[in-house]
């Protein structure tokens, strides 16, 4: 696996899943799967239902809020939760037997 990259040094591409290290309020740290969304780059149909949605009146479009979002996947759908405290990230490792050269 690659080295950790500080969010102060560089951010990943918008909407690219990565591993992130984040700090909780109680001082504990955790690694989770997340993605970063730059401002007004990731359009979404259902963000208008969320308090954190970012609406651009000029083009009548809802966007994923700028920042980090944890990915939670279930059998039926994907969920995205805004998170804070991300300090570092790294690309996800390749899955065994899968060609990840995209």
Order of alpha helices (4+ residues) and beta strands (2+ residues): beta-beta-beta-beta-beta-beta-beta-beta
